[in-house]
């Protein structure tokens, strides 16, 4: 059941000011950046009731049609939709 609501959850997390220090929309609004992967995977995801590794998260977003476009630094990745 959680997988079916994943896109809704992801949109809420990216849009939330509460998590803006670890995940945020890019200015054009067509992509988001995970700006602090450690915090995102160790704090944000578990606080929402999920337990994804980076690999699992990337596989799940790929299943929904998102495209990983690259890294700015080791701790920041960008995903387009």
mmJSON file of the N, C-alpha and C atoms, coordinates in Angstrom:
{"data_MODEL":{"atom_site":{
"group_PDB":["ATOM","ATOM","ATOM","ATOM","ATOM","ATOM","ATOM","ATOM","ATOM","ATOM","ATOM","ATOM","ATOM","ATOM","ATOM","ATOM","ATOM","ATOM","ATOM","ATOM","ATOM","ATOM","ATOM","ATOM","ATOM","ATOM","ATOM","ATOM","ATOM","ATOM","ATOM","ATOM","ATOM","ATOM","ATOM","ATOM","ATOM","ATOM","ATOM","ATOM","ATOM","ATOM","ATOM","ATOM","ATOM","ATOM","ATOM","ATOM","ATOM","ATOM","ATOM","ATOM","ATOM","ATOM","ATOM","ATOM","ATOM","ATOM","ATOM","ATOM","ATOM","ATOM","ATOM","ATOM","ATOM","ATOM","ATOM","ATOM","ATOM","ATOM","ATOM","ATOM","ATOM","ATOM","ATOM","ATOM","ATOM","ATOM","ATOM","ATOM","ATOM","ATOM","ATOM","ATOM","ATOM","ATOM","ATOM","ATOM","ATOM","ATOM","ATOM","ATOM","ATOM","ATOM","ATOM","ATOM","ATOM","ATOM","ATOM","ATOM","ATOM","ATOM","ATOM","ATOM","ATOM","ATOM","ATOM","ATOM","ATOM","ATOM","ATOM","ATOM","ATOM","ATOM","ATOM","ATOM","ATOM","ATOM","ATOM","ATOM","ATOM","ATOM","ATOM","ATOM","ATOM","ATOM","ATOM","ATOM","ATOM","ATOM","ATOM","ATOM","ATOM","ATOM","ATOM","ATOM","ATOM","ATOM","ATOM","ATOM","ATOM","ATOM","ATOM","ATOM","ATOM","ATOM","ATOM","ATOM","ATOM","ATOM","ATOM","ATOM","ATOM","ATOM","ATOM","ATOM","ATOM","ATOM","ATOM","ATOM","ATOM","ATOM","ATOM","ATOM","ATOM","ATOM","ATOM","ATOM","ATOM","ATOM","ATOM","ATOM","ATOM","ATOM","ATOM","ATOM","ATOM","ATOM","ATOM","ATOM","ATOM","ATOM","ATOM","ATOM","ATOM","ATOM","ATOM","ATOM","ATOM","ATOM","ATOM","ATOM","ATOM","ATOM","ATOM","ATOM","ATOM","ATOM","ATOM","ATOM","ATOM","ATOM","ATOM","ATOM","ATOM","ATOM","ATOM","ATOM","ATOM","ATOM","ATOM","ATOM","ATOM","ATOM","ATOM","ATOM","ATOM","ATOM","ATOM","ATOM","ATOM","ATOM","ATOM","ATOM","ATOM","ATOM","ATOM","ATOM","ATOM","ATOM","ATOM","ATOM","ATOM","ATOM","ATOM","ATOM","ATOM","ATOM","ATOM","ATOM","ATOM","ATOM","ATOM"],
"id":[1,2,3,4,5,6,7,8,9,10,11,12,13,14,15,16,17,18,19,20,21,22,23,24,25,26,27,28,29,30,31,32,33,34,35,36,37,38,39,40,41,42,43,44,45,46,47,48,49,50,51,52,53,54,55,56,57,58,59,60,61,62,63,64,65,66,67,68,69,70,71,72,73,74,75,76,77,78,79,80,81,82,83,84,85,86,87,88,89,90,91,92,93,94,95,96,97,98,99,100,101,102,103,104,105,106,107,108,109,110,111,112,113,114,115,116,117,118,119,120,121,122,123,124,125,126,127,128,129,130,131,132,133,134,135,136,137,138,139,140,141,142,143,144,145,146,147,148,149,150,151,152,153,154,155,156,157,158,159,160,161,162,163,164,165,166,167,168,169,170,171,172,173,174,175,176,177,178,179,180,181,182,183,184,185,186,187,188,189,190,191,192,193,194,195,196,197,198,199,200,201,202,203,204,205,206,207,208,209,210,211,212,213,214,215,216,217,218,219,220,221,222,223,224,225,226,227,228,229,230,231,232,233,234,235,236,237,238,239,240,241,242,243],
"type_symbol":["N","C","C","N","C","C","N","C","C","N","C","C","N","C","C","N","C","C","N","C","C","N","C","C","N","C","C","N","C","C","N","C","C","N","C","C","N","C","C","N","C","C","N","C","C","N","C","C","N","C","C","N","C","C","N","C","C","N","C","C","N","C","C","N","C","C","N","C","C","N","C","C","N","C","C","N","C","C","N","C","C","N","C","C","N","C","C","N","C","C","N","C","C","N","C","C","N","C","C","N","C","C","N","C","C","N","C","C","N","C","C","N","C","C","N","C","C","N","C","C","N","C","C","N","C","C","N","C","C","N","C","C","N","C","C","N","C","C","N","C","C","N","C","C","N","C","C","N","C","C","N","C","C","N","C","C","N","C","C","N","C","C","N","C","C","N","C","C","N","C","C","N","C","C","N","C","C","N","C","C","N","C","C","N","C","C","N","C","C","N","C","C","N","C","C","N","C","C","N","C","C","N","C","C","N","C","C","N","C","C","N","C","C","N","C","C","N","C","C","N","C","C","N","C","C","N","C","C","N","C","C","N","C","C","N","C","C","N","C","C","N","C","C"],
"label_atom_id":["N","CA","C","N","CA","C","N","CA","C","N","CA","C","N","CA","C","N","CA","C","N","CA","C","N","CA","C","N","CA","C","N","CA","C","N","CA","C","N","CA","C","N","CA","C","N","CA","C","N","CA","C","N","CA","C","N","CA","C","N","CA","C","N","CA","C","N","CA","C","N","CA","C","N","CA","C","N","CA","C","N","CA","C","N","CA","C","N","CA","C","N","CA","C","N","CA","C","N","CA","C","N","CA","C","N","CA","C","N","CA","C","N","CA","C","N","CA","C","N","CA","C","N","CA","C","N","CA","C","N","CA","C","N","CA","C","N","CA","C","N","CA","C","N","CA","C","N","CA","C","N","CA","C","N","CA","C","N","CA","C","N","CA","C","N","CA","C","N","CA","C","N","CA","C","N","CA","C","N","CA","C","N","CA","C","N","CA","C","N","CA","C","N","CA","C","N","CA","C","N","CA","C","N","CA","C","N","CA","C","N","CA","C","N","CA","C","N","CA","C","N","CA","C","N","CA","C","N","CA","C","N","CA","C","N","CA","C","N","CA","C","N","CA","C","N","CA","C","N","CA","C","N","CA","C","N","CA","C","N","CA","C","N","CA","C","N","CA","C","N","CA","C","N","CA","C","N","CA","C","N","CA","C"],
"label_alt_id":[null,null,null,null,null,null,null,null,null,null,null,null,null,null,null,null,null,null,null,null,null,null,null,null,null,null,null,null,null,null,null,null,null,null,null,null,null,null,null,null,null,null,null,null,null,null,null,null,null,null,null,null,null,null,null,null,null,null,null,null,null,null,null,null,null,null,null,null,null,null,null,null,null,null,null,null,null,null,null,null,null,null,null,null,null,null,null,null,null,null,null,null,null,null,null,null,null,null,null,null,null,null,null,null,null,null,null,null,null,null,null,null,null,null,null,null,null,null,null,null,null,null,null,null,null,null,null,null,null,null,null,null,null,null,null,null,null,null,null,null,null,null,null,null,null,null,null,null,null,null,null,null,null,null,null,null,null,null,null,null,null,null,null,null,null,null,null,null,null,null,null,null,null,null,null,null,null,null,null,null,null,null,null,null,null,null,null,null,null,null,null,null,null,null,null,null,null,null,null,null,null,null,null,null,null,null,null,null,null,null,null,null,null,null,null,null,null,null,null,null,null,null,null,null,null,null,null,null,null,null,null,null,null,null,null,null,null,null,null,null,null,null,null],
"label_comp_id":["UNK","UNK","UNK","UNK","UNK","UNK","UNK","UNK","UNK","UNK","UNK","UNK","UNK","UNK","UNK","UNK","UNK","UNK","UNK","UNK","UNK","UNK","UNK","UNK","UNK","UNK","UNK","UNK","UNK","UNK","UNK","UNK","UNK","UNK","UNK","UNK","UNK","UNK","UNK","UNK","UNK","UNK","UNK","UNK","UNK","UNK","UNK","UNK","UNK","UNK","UNK","UNK","UNK","UNK","UNK","UNK","UNK","UNK","UNK","UNK","UNK","UNK","UNK","UNK","UNK","UNK","UNK","UNK","UNK","UNK","UNK","UNK","UNK","UNK","UNK","UNK","UNK","UNK","UNK","UNK","UNK","UNK","UNK","UNK","UNK","UNK","UNK","UNK","UNK","UNK","UNK","UNK","UNK","UNK","UNK","UNK","UNK","UNK","UNK","UNK","UNK","UNK","UNK","UNK","UNK","UNK","UNK","UNK","UNK","UNK","UNK","UNK","UNK","UNK","UNK","UNK","UNK","UNK","UNK","UNK","UNK","UNK","UNK","UNK","UNK","UNK","UNK","UNK","UNK","UNK","UNK","UNK","UNK","UNK","UNK","UNK","UNK","UNK","UNK","UNK","UNK","UNK","UNK","UNK","UNK","UNK","UNK","UNK","UNK","UNK","UNK","UNK","UNK","UNK","UNK","UNK","UNK","UNK","UNK","UNK","UNK","UNK","UNK","UNK","UNK","UNK","UNK","UNK","UNK","UNK","UNK","UNK","UNK","UNK","UNK","UNK","UNK","UNK","UNK","UNK","UNK","UNK","UNK","UNK","UNK","UNK","UNK","UNK","UNK","UNK","UNK","UNK","UNK","UNK","UNK","UNK","UNK","UNK","UNK","UNK","UNK","UNK","UNK","UNK","UNK","UNK","UNK","UNK","UNK","UNK","UNK","UNK","UNK","UNK","UNK","UNK","UNK","UNK","UNK","UNK","UNK","UNK","UNK","UNK","UNK","UNK","UNK","UNK","UNK","UNK","UNK","UNK","UNK","UNK","UNK","UNK","UNK","UNK","UNK","UNK","UNK","UNK","UNK"],
"label_asym_id":["A","A","A","A","A","A","A","A","A","A","A","A","A","A","A","A","A","A","A","A","A","A","A","A","A","A","A","A","A","A","A","A","A","A","A","A","A","A","A","A","A","A","A","A","A","A","A","A","A","A","A","A","A","A","A","A","A","A","A","A","A","A","A","A","A","A","A","A","A","A","A","A","A","A","A","A","A","A","A","A","A","A","A","A","A","A","A","A","A","A","A","A","A","A","A","A","A","A","A","A","A","A","A","A","A","A","A","A","A","A","A","A","A","A","A","A","A","A","A","A","A","A","A","A","A","A","A","A","A","A","A","A","A","A","A","A","A","A","A","A","A","A","A","A","A","A","A","A","A","A","A","A","A","A","A","A","A","A","A","A","A","A","A","A","A","A","A","A","A","A","A","A","A","A","A","A","A","A","A","A","A","A","A","A","A","A","A","A","A","A","A","A","A","A","A","A","A","A","A","A","A","A","A","A","A","A","A","A","A","A","A","A","A","A","A","A","A","A","A","A","A","A","A","A","A","A","A","A","A","A","A","A","A","A","A","A","A","A","A","A","A","A","A"],
"label_entity_id":["1","1","1","1","1","1","1","1","1","1","1","1","1","1","1","1","1","1","1","1","1","1","1","1","1","1","1","1","1","1","1","1","1","1","1","1","1","1","1","1","1","1","1","1","1","1","1","1","1","1","1","1","1","1","1","1","1","1","1","1","1","1","1","1","1","1","1","1","1","1","1","1","1","1","1","1","1","1","1","1","1","1","1","1","1","1","1","1","1","1","1","1","1","1","1","1","1","1","1","1","1","1","1","1","1","1","1","1","1","1","1","1","1","1","1","1","1","1","1","1","1","1","1","1","1","1","1","1","1","1","1","1","1","1","1","1","1","1","1","1","1","1","1","1","1","1","1","1","1","1","1","1","1","1","1","1","1","1","1","1","1","1","1","1","1","1","1","1","1","1","1","1","1","1","1","1","1","1","1","1","1","1","1","1","1","1","1","1","1","1","1","1","1","1","1","1","1","1","1","1","1","1","1","1","1","1","1","1","1","1","1","1","1","1","1","1","1","1","1","1","1","1","1","1","1","1","1","1","1","1","1","1","1","1","1","1","1","1","1","1","1","1","1"],
"label_seq_id":[1,1,1,2,2,2,3,3,3,4,4,4,5,5,5,6,6,6,7,7,7,8,8,8,9,9,9,10,10,10,11,11,11,12,12,12,13,13,13,14,14,14,15,15,15,16,16,16,17,17,17,18,18,18,19,19,19,20,20,20,21,21,21,22,22,22,23,23,23,24,24,24,25,25,25,26,26,26,27,27,27,28,28,28,29,29,29,30,30,30,31,31,31,32,32,32,33,33,33,34,34,34,35,35,35,36,36,36,37,37,37,38,38,38,39,39,39,40,40,40,41,41,41,42,42,42,43,43,43,44,44,44,45,45,45,46,46,46,47,47,47,48,48,48,49,49,49,50,50,50,51,51,51,52,52,52,53,53,53,54,54,54,55,55,55,56,56,56,57,57,57,58,58,58,59,59,59,60,60,60,61,61,61,62,62,62,63,63,63,64,64,64,65,65,65,66,66,66,67,67,67,68,68,68,69,69,69,70,70,70,71,71,71,72,72,72,73,73,73,74,74,74,75,75,75,76,76,76,77,77,77,78,78,78,79,79,79,80,80,80,81,81,81],
"pdbx_PDB_ins_code":[null,null,null,null,null,null,null,null,null,null,null,null,null,null,null,null,null,null,null,null,null,null,null,null,null,null,null,null,null,null,null,null,null,null,null,null,null,null,null,null,null,null,null,null,null,null,null,null,null,null,null,null,null,null,null,null,null,null,null,null,null,null,null,null,null,null,null,null,null,null,null,null,null,null,null,null,null,null,null,null,null,null,null,null,null,null,null,null,null,null,null,null,null,null,null,null,null,null,null,null,null,null,null,null,null,null,null,null,null,null,null,null,null,null,null,null,null,null,null,null,null,null,null,null,null,null,null,null,null,null,null,null,null,null,null,null,null,null,null,null,null,null,null,null,null,null,null,null,null,null,null,null,null,null,null,null,null,null,null,null,null,null,null,null,null,null,null,null,null,null,null,null,null,null,null,null,null,null,null,null,null,null,null,null,null,null,null,null,null,null,null,null,null,null,null,null,null,null,null,null,null,null,null,null,null,null,null,null,null,null,null,null,null,null,null,null,null,null,null,null,null,null,null,null,null,null,null,null,null,null,null,null,null,null,null,null,null,null,null,null,null,null,null],
"Cartn_x":[0.821,0.0,0.861,1.97,2.825,3.357,3.678,4.227,3.238,1.947,0.946,0.848,1.195,1.115,2.49,3.507,4.866,4.968,4.416,4.545,3.915,2.818,2.161,3.048,3.575,4.482,5.72,6.324,7.531,7.275,6.165,5.82,5.684,5.032,4.858,6.198,7.084,8.391,9.224,9.257,10.046,9.486,8.194,7.541,7.566,7.923,7.887,9.081,8.804,9.876,10.666,9.999,10.629,11.839,11.79,12.862,13.72,13.558,14.225,15.745,16.283,17.739,18.311,17.443,17.94,17.361,16.203,15.608,14.776,14.899,14.211,13.988,12.992,12.758,13.851,14.227,15.11,14.268,14.878,14.109,13.099,13.399,12.458,11.278,11.338,10.22,10.029,10.923,10.79,11.725,12.469,13.429,13.594,14.052,14.385,15.797,16.393,17.751,17.742,18.427,18.685,19.991,19.892,21.045,21.857,21.291,22.009,21.561,22.277,21.846,21.882,22.867,22.954,21.711,21.384,20.202,18.918,18.817,17.617,17.363,18.409,18.218,18.252,18.87,18.941,17.873,17.325,16.339,14.988,14.998,13.743,12.925,13.519,12.769,12.252,13.096,12.57,11.476,11.575,10.551,9.191,9.187,7.937,7.448,8.133,7.7,8.256,9.253,9.889,11.295,11.868,13.237,13.948,14.159,14.803,16.298,17.071,18.476,18.511,19.664,19.791,19.435,19.961,19.699,18.207,17.553,16.117,15.312,15.677,14.979,15.112,16.325,16.55,15.808,15.741,14.978,13.487,12.993,11.567,11.207,12.019,11.67,11.808,12.745,12.865,11.617,11.045,9.829,8.656,8.713,7.673,8.012,9.095,9.427,10.379,10.886,11.868,13.192,13.98,15.291,16.364,17.346,18.475,19.413,19.673,20.465,21.901,22.242,23.636,23.852,25.116,25.54,26.204,25.923,26.664,27.908,27.719,28.817,28.519,29.367,29.132,27.843,27.414,26.239,24.996,25.049,23.883,23.599,22.415,22.02,20.774,20.537,19.378,18.55,17.253,16.351,15.317,15.189,14.175,12.937,11.813,10.588,10.096],
"Cartn_y":[-1.198,0.0,1.257,1.269,2.447,2.784,1.758,1.995,2.754,2.513,3.198,4.678,5.061,6.466,7.14,6.433,6.97,8.318,8.493,9.798,10.939,10.666,11.688,12.028,11.003,11.208,11.988,11.602,12.253,13.731,14.034,15.43,16.224,15.655,16.338,16.582,15.606,15.749,16.817,16.772,17.757,19.16,19.288,20.587,21.116,20.26,20.634,21.491,22.619,23.468,22.728,21.85,21.083,20.279,19.809,18.972,19.698,21.012,21.754,21.77,21.413,21.366,20.05,19.095,17.825,17.458,18.012,17.759,18.976,19.409,20.636,20.648,21.422,21.632,22.517,22.297,23.215,24.378,25.526,26.728,26.552,25.759,25.597,24.697,23.992,23.189,21.841,21.448,20.166,19.102,19.445,18.511,18.835,17.846,18.096,17.612,18.179,17.817,17.275,16.182,15.68,16.351,17.341,18.169,17.634,16.748,16.12,14.664,13.806,12.399,11.701,12.012,11.354,11.676,12.933,13.325,12.781,12.848,12.374,10.892,10.075,8.633,8.172,8.929,8.526,9.172,10.313,11.016,11.207,11.766,12.128,10.895,9.977,8.783,7.984,7.669,6.927,7.683,9.01,9.783,9.697,9.308,9.166,7.724,6.826,5.439,4.54,5.021,4.227,3.833,2.847,2.423,2.022,2.99,2.734,3.008,2.153,2.473,3.4,3.988,4.848,4.07,2.852,2.023,1.72,1.338,1.044,2.271,3.425,4.668,4.993,4.886,5.189,4.207,2.94,1.955,2.28,2.706,3.028,4.262,5.309,6.482,6.209,5.342,4.961,4.223,3.404,2.669,3.618,4.822,5.823,6.781,6.511,7.307,8.466,8.609,9.654,9.259,10.247,10.001,10.66,9.882,10.418,11.069,12.341,13.042,13.309,13.069,13.227,13.761,14.016,14.472,15.831,16.701,17.955,17.714,17.03,16.636,15.232,14.691,13.335,13.225,14.312,14.243,14.881,15.239,15.915,15.319,14.768,14.245,14.957,14.927,15.592,14.552,14.653,13.726,14.533,14.264,14.929,14.049,14.676,13.934,14.292],
"Cartn_z":[0.0,0.0,0.0,0.749,0.776,-0.613,-1.394,-2.731,-3.614,-3.406,-4.227,-3.9,-2.68,-2.308,-2.338,-2.797,-2.814,-3.527,-4.729,-5.395,-4.587,-3.929,-3.109,-1.916,-1.264,-0.133,-0.569,-1.68,-2.16,-2.453,-3.102,-3.39,-2.089,-1.101,0.182,0.871,0.83,1.472,0.766,-0.564,-1.316,-1.098,-0.972,-0.811,0.618,1.566,2.974,3.371,3.994,4.509,5.584,6.299,7.383,6.898,5.658,5.125,4.082,3.972,2.903,3.009,4.165,4.28,3.762,3.411,2.883,1.516,1.16,-0.158,-0.545,-1.794,-2.21,-3.714,-4.132,-5.557,-6.128,-7.361,-8.065,-8.574,-8.858,-9.208,-10.344,-11.353,-12.465,-12.114,-10.985,-10.514,-11.182,-12.077,-12.774,-12.22,-11.19,-10.611,-9.134,-8.401,-7.003,-6.738,-5.705,-5.317,-3.901,-3.707,-2.362,-1.953,-1.094,-0.762,0.405,1.183,2.291,2.357,1.659,1.564,2.909,3.733,5.042,5.856,5.983,6.757,6.125,4.801,4.13,4.411,4.307,4.478,5.937,6.817,8.224,9.094,8.655,9.483,8.789,7.588,6.931,6.565,5.842,5.413,6.611,7.616,8.775,9.535,9.606,10.326,9.646,8.377,7.616,7.567,8.275,8.331,7.245,6.527,5.472,5.903,5.236,5.544,4.254,3.386,2.101,2.173,1.521,1.289,0.069,-0.206,-1.379,-2.644,-2.751,-3.932,-4.074,-2.991,-3.033,-3.425,-2.875,-3.197,-4.671,-5.208,-6.621,-7.525,-7.144,-7.922,-7.898,-6.74,-6.619,-7.442,-7.361,-8.148,-9.643,-10.015,-11.433,-11.891,-11.013,-11.345,-11.613,-11.036,-11.257,-12.393,-13.121,-14.283,-14.049,-12.829,-12.572,-13.204,-13.556,-14.146,-13.298,-12.871,-12.117,-13.123,-12.963,-13.964,-13.552,-12.309,-11.938,-10.544,-10.266,-8.956,-9.066,-8.113,-8.007,-7.162,-6.034,-5.154,-4.683,-3.854,-3.353,-2.55,-1.931,-1.07,-1.686,-2.954,-3.564,-4.93,-5.09,-6.393,-6.858,-8.169,-8.744,-9.471,-9.346,-10.01,-10.775,-12.057,-12.879,-12.939,-13.131,-13.386,-14.749],
"occupancy":[1.0,1.0,1.0,1.0,1.0,1.0,1.0,1.0,1.0,1.0,1.0,1.0,1.0,1.0,1.0,1.0,1.0,1.0,1.0,1.0,1.0,1.0,1.0,1.0,1.0,1.0,1.0,1.0,1.0,1.0,1.0,1.0,1.0,1.0,1.0,1.0,1.0,1.0,1.0,1.0,1.0,1.0,1.0,1.0,1.0,1.0,1.0,1.0,1.0,1.0,1.0,1.0,1.0,1.0,1.0,1.0,1.0,1.0,1.0,1.0,1.0,1.0,1.0,1.0,1.0,1.0,1.0,1.0,1.0,1.0,1.0,1.0,1.0,1.0,1.0,1.0,1.0,1.0,1.0,1.0,1.0,1.0,1.0,1.0,1.0,1.0,1.0,1.0,1.0,1.0,1.0,1.0,1.0,1.0,1.0,1.0,1.0,1.0,1.0,1.0,1.0,1.0,1.0,1.0,1.0,1.0,1.0,1.0,1.0,1.0,1.0,1.0,1.0,1.0,1.0,1.0,1.0,1.0,1.0,1.0,1.0,1.0,1.0,1.0,1.0,1.0,1.0,1.0,1.0,1.0,1.0,1.0,1.0,1.0,1.0,1.0,1.0,1.0,1.0,1.0,1.0,1.0,1.0,1.0,1.0,1.0,1.0,1.0,1.0,1.0,1.0,1.0,1.0,1.0,1.0,1.0,1.0,1.0,1.0,1.0,1.0,1.0,1.0,1.0,1.0,1.0,1.0,1.0,1.0,1.0,1.0,1.0,1.0,1.0,1.0,1.0,1.0,1.0,1.0,1.0,1.0,1.0,1.0,1.0,1.0,1.0,1.0,1.0,1.0,1.0,1.0,1.0,1.0,1.0,1.0,1.0,1.0,1.0,1.0,1.0,1.0,1.0,1.0,1.0,1.0,1.0,1.0,1.0,1.0,1.0,1.0,1.0,1.0,1.0,1.0,1.0,1.0,1.0,1.0,1.0,1.0,1.0,1.0,1.0,1.0,1.0,1.0,1.0,1.0,1.0,1.0,1.0,1.0,1.0,1.0,1.0,1.0,1.0,1.0,1.0,1.0,1.0,1.0],
"B_iso_or_equiv":[0.0,0.0,0.0,0.0,0.0,0.0,0.0,0.0,0.0,0.0,0.0,0.0,0.0,0.0,0.0,0.0,0.0,0.0,0.0,0.0,0.0,0.0,0.0,0.0,0.0,0.0,0.0,0.0,0.0,0.0,0.0,0.0,0.0,0.0,0.0,0.0,0.0,0.0,0.0,0.0,0.0,0.0,0.0,0.0,0.0,0.0,0.0,0.0,0.0,0.0,0.0,0.0,0.0,0.0,0.0,0.0,0.0,0.0,0.0,0.0,0.0,0.0,0.0,0.0,0.0,0.0,0.0,0.0,0.0,0.0,0.0,0.0,0.0,0.0,0.0,0.0,0.0,0.0,0.0,0.0,0.0,0.0,0.0,0.0,0.0,0.0,0.0,0.0,0.0,0.0,0.0,0.0,0.0,0.0,0.0,0.0,0.0,0.0,0.0,0.0,0.0,0.0,0.0,0.0,0.0,0.0,0.0,0.0,0.0,0.0,0.0,0.0,0.0,0.0,0.0,0.0,0.0,0.0,0.0,0.0,0.0,0.0,0.0,0.0,0.0,0.0,0.0,0.0,0.0,0.0,0.0,0.0,0.0,0.0,0.0,0.0,0.0,0.0,0.0,0.0,0.0,0.0,0.0,0.0,0.0,0.0,0.0,0.0,0.0,0.0,0.0,0.0,0.0,0.0,0.0,0.0,0.0,0.0,0.0,0.0,0.0,0.0,0.0,0.0,0.0,0.0,0.0,0.0,0.0,0.0,0.0,0.0,0.0,0.0,0.0,0.0,0.0,0.0,0.0,0.0,0.0,0.0,0.0,0.0,0.0,0.0,0.0,0.0,0.0,0.0,0.0,0.0,0.0,0.0,0.0,0.0,0.0,0.0,0.0,0.0,0.0,0.0,0.0,0.0,0.0,0.0,0.0,0.0,0.0,0.0,0.0,0.0,0.0,0.0,0.0,0.0,0.0,0.0,0.0,0.0,0.0,0.0,0.0,0.0,0.0,0.0,0.0,0.0,0.0,0.0,0.0,0.0,0.0,0.0,0.0,0.0,0.0,0.0,0.0,0.0,0.0,0.0,0.0],
"pdbx_formal_charge":[null,null,null,null,null,null,null,null,null,null,null,null,null,null,null,null,null,null,null,null,null,null,null,null,null,null,null,null,null,null,null,null,null,null,null,null,null,null,null,null,null,null,null,null,null,null,null,null,null,null,null,null,null,null,null,null,null,null,null,null,null,null,null,null,null,null,null,null,null,null,null,null,null,null,null,null,null,null,null,null,null,null,null,null,null,null,null,null,null,null,null,null,null,null,null,null,null,null,null,null,null,null,null,null,null,null,null,null,null,null,null,null,null,null,null,null,null,null,null,null,null,null,null,null,null,null,null,null,null,null,null,null,null,null,null,null,null,null,null,null,null,null,null,null,null,null,null,null,null,null,null,null,null,null,null,null,null,null,null,null,null,null,null,null,null,null,null,null,null,null,null,null,null,null,null,null,null,null,null,null,null,null,null,null,null,null,null,null,null,null,null,null,null,null,null,null,null,null,null,null,null,null,null,null,null,null,null,null,null,null,null,null,null,null,null,null,null,null,null,null,null,null,null,null,null,null,null,null,null,null,null,null,null,null,null,null,null,null,null,null,null,null,null],
"auth_seq_id":[1,1,1,2,2,2,3,3,3,4,4,4,5,5,5,6,6,6,7,7,7,8,8,8,9,9,9,10,10,10,11,11,11,12,12,12,13,13,13,14,14,14,15,15,15,16,16,16,17,17,17,18,18,18,19,19,19,20,20,20,21,21,21,22,22,22,23,23,23,24,24,24,25,25,25,26,26,26,27,27,27,28,28,28,29,29,29,30,30,30,31,31,31,32,32,32,33,33,33,34,34,34,35,35,35,36,36,36,37,37,37,38,38,38,39,39,39,40,40,40,41,41,41,42,42,42,43,43,43,44,44,44,45,45,45,46,46,46,47,47,47,48,48,48,49,49,49,50,50,50,51,51,51,52,52,52,53,53,53,54,54,54,55,55,55,56,56,56,57,57,57,58,58,58,59,59,59,60,60,60,61,61,61,62,62,62,63,63,63,64,64,64,65,65,65,66,66,66,67,67,67,68,68,68,69,69,69,70,70,70,71,71,71,72,72,72,73,73,73,74,74,74,75,75,75,76,76,76,77,77,77,78,78,78,79,79,79,80,80,80,81,81,81],
"auth_comp_id":["UNK","UNK","UNK","UNK","UNK","UNK","UNK","UNK","UNK","UNK","UNK","UNK","UNK","UNK","UNK","UNK","UNK","UNK","UNK","UNK","UNK","UNK","UNK","UNK","UNK","UNK","UNK","UNK","UNK","UNK","UNK","UNK","UNK","UNK","UNK","UNK","UNK","UNK","UNK","UNK","UNK","UNK","UNK","UNK","UNK","UNK","UNK","UNK","UNK","UNK","UNK","UNK","UNK","UNK","UNK","UNK","UNK","UNK","UNK","UNK","UNK","UNK","UNK","UNK","UNK","UNK","UNK","UNK","UNK","UNK","UNK","UNK","UNK","UNK","UNK","UNK","UNK","UNK","UNK","UNK","UNK","UNK","UNK","UNK","UNK","UNK","UNK","UNK","UNK","UNK","UNK","UNK","UNK","UNK","UNK","UNK","UNK","UNK","UNK","UNK","UNK","UNK","UNK","UNK","UNK","UNK","UNK","UNK","UNK","UNK","UNK","UNK","UNK","UNK","UNK","UNK","UNK","UNK","UNK","UNK","UNK","UNK","UNK","UNK","UNK","UNK","UNK","UNK","UNK","UNK","UNK","UNK","UNK","UNK","UNK","UNK","UNK","UNK","UNK","UNK","UNK","UNK","UNK","UNK","UNK","UNK","UNK","UNK","UNK","UNK","UNK","UNK","UNK","UNK","UNK","UNK","UNK","UNK","UNK","UNK","UNK","UNK","UNK","UNK","UNK","UNK","UNK","UNK","UNK","UNK","UNK","UNK","UNK","UNK","UNK","UNK","UNK","UNK","UNK","UNK","UNK","UNK","UNK","UNK","UNK","UNK","UNK","UNK","UNK","UNK","UNK","UNK","UNK","UNK","UNK","UNK","UNK","UNK","UNK","UNK","UNK","UNK","UNK","UNK","UNK","UNK","UNK","UNK","UNK","UNK","UNK","UNK","UNK","UNK","UNK","UNK","UNK","UNK","UNK","UNK","UNK","UNK","UNK","UNK","UNK","UNK","UNK","UNK","UNK","UNK","UNK","UNK","UNK","UNK","UNK","UNK","UNK","UNK","UNK","UNK","UNK","UNK","UNK"],
"auth_asym_id":["A","A","A","A","A","A","A","A","A","A","A","A","A","A","A","A","A","A","A","A","A","A","A","A","A","A","A","A","A","A","A","A","A","A","A","A","A","A","A","A","A","A","A","A","A","A","A","A","A","A","A","A","A","A","A","A","A","A","A","A","A","A","A","A","A","A","A","A","A","A","A","A","A","A","A","A","A","A","A","A","A","A","A","A","A","A","A","A","A","A","A","A","A","A","A","A","A","A","A","A","A","A","A","A","A","A","A","A","A","A","A","A","A","A","A","A","A","A","A","A","A","A","A","A","A","A","A","A","A","A","A","A","A","A","A","A","A","A","A","A","A","A","A","A","A","A","A","A","A","A","A","A","A","A","A","A","A","A","A","A","A","A","A","A","A","A","A","A","A","A","A","A","A","A","A","A","A","A","A","A","A","A","A","A","A","A","A","A","A","A","A","A","A","A","A","A","A","A","A","A","A","A","A","A","A","A","A","A","A","A","A","A","A","A","A","A","A","A","A","A","A","A","A","A","A","A","A","A","A","A","A","A","A","A","A","A","A","A","A","A","A","A","A"],
"auth_atom_id":["N","CA","C","N","CA","C","N","CA","C","N","CA","C","N","CA","C","N","CA","C","N","CA","C","N","CA","C","N","CA","C","N","CA","C","N","CA","C","N","CA","C","N","CA","C","N","CA","C","N","CA","C","N","CA","C","N","CA","C","N","CA","C","N","CA","C","N","CA","C","N","CA","C","N","CA","C","N","CA","C","N","CA","C","N","CA","C","N","CA","C","N","CA","C","N","CA","C","N","CA","C","N","CA","C","N","CA","C","N","CA","C","N","CA","C","N","CA","C","N","CA","C","N","CA","C","N","CA","C","N","CA","C","N","CA","C","N","CA","C","N","CA","C","N","CA","C","N","CA","C","N","CA","C","N","CA","C","N","CA","C","N","CA","C","N","CA","C","N","CA","C","N","CA","C","N","CA","C","N","CA","C","N","CA","C","N","CA","C","N","CA","C","N","CA","C","N","CA","C","N","CA","C","N","CA","C","N","CA","C","N","CA","C","N","CA","C","N","CA","C","N","CA","C","N","CA","C","N","CA","C","N","CA","C","N","CA","C","N","CA","C","N","CA","C","N","CA","C","N","CA","C","N","CA","C","N","CA","C","N","CA","C","N","CA","C","N","CA","C","N","CA","C","N","CA","C","N","CA","C","N","CA","C"],
"pdbx_PDB_model_num":[1,1,1,1,1,1,1,1,1,1,1,1,1,1,1,1,1,1,1,1,1,1,1,1,1,1,1,1,1,1,1,1,1,1,1,1,1,1,1,1,1,1,1,1,1,1,1,1,1,1,1,1,1,1,1,1,1,1,1,1,1,1,1,1,1,1,1,1,1,1,1,1,1,1,1,1,1,1,1,1,1,1,1,1,1,1,1,1,1,1,1,1,1,1,1,1,1,1,1,1,1,1,1,1,1,1,1,1,1,1,1,1,1,1,1,1,1,1,1,1,1,1,1,1,1,1,1,1,1,1,1,1,1,1,1,1,1,1,1,1,1,1,1,1,1,1,1,1,1,1,1,1,1,1,1,1,1,1,1,1,1,1,1,1,1,1,1,1,1,1,1,1,1,1,1,1,1,1,1,1,1,1,1,1,1,1,1,1,1,1,1,1,1,1,1,1,1,1,1,1,1,1,1,1,1,1,1,1,1,1,1,1,1,1,1,1,1,1,1,1,1,1,1,1,1,1,1,1,1,1,1,1,1,1,1,1,1,1,1,1,1,1,1]
}}}
